[in-house]
């Protein structure tokens, strides 16, 4: 049995840091930290749900990740959060309910 796996990366603009989202198997996401200067990876966290990668942003110094996620279960269904990559533990969290209208951009 094969699982479709997708990867998506966000690069920090001011430093050699990035985060890599690994999607798959279905409804699961894994976050990795990536030091692009020496190609070392740091394992992060799994999320049982969905992170909308194109609605996420990494701070210019790579220290903070703003992400939009959903698991479509109570109590939040979907939310936006700020974390310290490669971890998804929320430093700040904004519940969104069943809406998905927030786009994340670290410049705003």
Secondary structure in CASP SS format (residue, H / E / C, confidence):
PFRMAT SS
TARGET T0000
AUTHOR 0000-0000-0000
METHOD secondary structure of the structure
MODEL  1
X C 1.00
X C 1.00
X C 1.00
X C 1.00
X C 1.00
X E 1.00
X E 1.00
X E 1.00
X E 1.00
X E 1.00
X E 1.00
X C 1.00
X C 1.00
X C 1.00
X C 1.00
X C 1.00
X E 1.00
X E 1.00
X E 1.00
X E 1.00
X E 1.00
X E 1.00
X E 1.00
X C 1.00
X C 1.00
X C 1.00
X C 1.00
X E 1.00
X E 1.00
X E 1.00
X E 1.00
X E 1.00
X E 1.00
X E 1.00
X E 1.00
X C 1.00
X C 1.00
X C 1.00
X C 1.00
X E 1.00
X E 1.00
X E 1.00
X E 1.00
X E 1.00
X E 1.00
X E 1.00
X E 1.00
X E 1.00
X C 1.00
X E 1.00
X E 1.00
X C 1.00
X H 1.00
X H 1.00
X H 1.00
X C 1.00
X E 1.00
X E 1.00
X C 1.00
X C 1.00
X C 1.00
X C 1.00
X C 1.00
X C 1.00
X E 1.00
X E 1.00
X E 1.00
X E 1.00
X E 1.00
X E 1.00
X C 1.00
X C 1.00
X C 1.00
X C 1.00
X C 1.00
X C 1.00
X C 1.00
X E 1.00
X E 1.00
X E 1.00
X E 1.00
X E 1.00
X E 1.00
X C 1.00
X C 1.00
X C 1.00
X C 1.00
X C 1.00
X C 1.00
X C 1.00
X C 1.00
X E 1.00
X E 1.00
X E 1.00
X E 1.00
X C 1.00
X C 1.00
X C 1.00
X C 1.00
X C 1.00
X C 1.00
X C 1.00
X C 1.00
X C 1.00
X C 1.00
X C 1.00
X C 1.00
X C 1.00
END
